[in-house]
Amino acid sequence: MEKKEVKSELIIERELDELRDSFRSGKTREASWRRSQLKQILSFLQDKEQDILHALQQDLSKHPAESFRDEIGTSIKSVNYALEGLNKWMSPNKAKMPLAAFPSTAEVVPEPLGLVLIISSWNFPFGLSLEPLIGAIASGNVVVLKPSELAPSSSSVLAKMVGTYLDKTAIRIMEGGSSVGELLLQQKWDKIFFTGSARVGRIVMLAAVKNLTPVILELGGKCPAVVDSLPCSNKKMAVKRILSGKFGVCAGQACLAIDYILTEKRFVSTLLEEMKVLLKEQYGDNPMETKSVARIINKQHFSRFEDLLHDPSIKDSIVHGGSFDKDGLFIEPTILIDPPLKSSIMTEEIFGPLLPIITLERIEDSVEFIKSRSNPLAIYAFTHDKTLQNRLINETSSGSLVFNDTIVQYAIDTVPFGGVGESGFGKYHGKFSFDAFTHEKVIVRRSYLIDFWFRYPPWDYKKMQLFKAGYRYDYLNIALIALGFKKSY
Ligand code: NAD
């Protein structure tokens, strides 16, 4: 066992040396290289659509429609967005110059960081690997991608993509579990982009310290949905969006999925009734047979849900669902009302199809409820109340705050995606993905045309007065002091 690990380490080191050589050759800096690799990802997504859908079916029993929406469609959109923006993103940006630097020009030149590591999660094995990969390629880096071992079919399709569609001299995939991850973390990287749990995020950060490697941590947490008593006119639509933000995204195995709902006591029965009607509409009379809810990733995670459901303290809270099929790794969309706040379901990230509803006397109490817990990746709020909206904006902190819908923020290229506090740090998507793997280098060009005599020693009182006026851009007084008409400023 030990021998194999040592060998793996040697192979990894050799492969990384090859990648560094490739980066040094300068080819990944070329816009043409970046463009060709991005187009190859597009070709992969188009040519291998069936293989991708099949892999997701095998790993998670995701319905092809859901898989296409969340993994292929979003990735196609992101590649196209990067191809469209690439020329502009790569262009240097001229800077405005202060008087102190006159006469000179300055610009910010985006340059690739070098060798970057992407470690991804299993719940959206394609999307969460390709989205950062698109950014790393667009910004001209050489890349190692380590997908999750828990979605082996998807990992193997990704490996084939890297092997056949992408430039192997610059982009490699290293499949495997935590042991491979640990070996990779021992290497020197120019950036580590990690998607996963806060537990492993801490391991990543500790490893990065050794070489002062910058990291981006895309983590999870408990995303609340505040549901105010809704007017009849949009109650149905709101509940559809709530259910889709839980059971409709990988059966709730999504970092952005609603973890729990906060609503008023007087509204909870109306909300529950509407949810039951729509669950029946969407998943049929026998939800155990539905093909529209993904399955739990593996037996280990399934046992976690069994433990949650068998917790005696929550037994009486289950108001809908609660059945499961261990062999089929399926858990029926399940709703609970007021499980104890100290129970595991309310203290740990659920990451599955169990949806607790916590009732409050007043919906305004949701603000304190959220504030007293870790910063979530997302907060959802279904309310028309402007005061409550403003309180949520001003008093809570989260990666994103979405009013009247769920998950949509993930698909908006023009806004950053990322967490805050326990839900991670750093951001990506769209141009932010390019920036995530870019160093903004400053180039200053000075002219010999003019030189201000007062910038050099020996220092005296007059020079100090000139600095004082200079930093205030007070041209009149600069002239007066320089010509001796004014002594002090
Ligand atoms: P995880 O932390 O167990 O694993 C993530 C990745 O890290 C996998 O590739 C895994 O092989 C690797 N890994 C595990 N142990 C490692 C180690 N010791 N050293 C190096 N690498 C190691 O997380 P997961 O189960 O894949 O994902 C679930 C978590 O991820 C949830 O908390 C969820 O909220 C979060 N998540 C966040 C986002 C986001 O975009 N913010 C997206 C998906 C999932």
Boltz pocket constraint, residues with backbone or C-beta under 6 A from the ligand:
constraints:
  - pocket:
      binder: B
      contacts: [[A, 119], [A, 120], [A, 121], [A, 122], [A, 123], [A, 128], [A, 146], [A, 147], [A, 148], [A, 149], [A, 176], [A, 177], [A, 178], [A, 179], [A, 180], [A, 181], [A, 182], [A, 185], [A, 195], [A, 196], [A, 197], [A, 198], [A, 199], [A, 200], [A, 201], [A, 203], [A, 217], [A, 218], [A, 219], [A, 220], [A, 221], [A, 254], [A, 255], [A, 349], [A, 351], [A, 377], [A, 419], [A, 423], [A, 424]]
      max_distance: 6.0
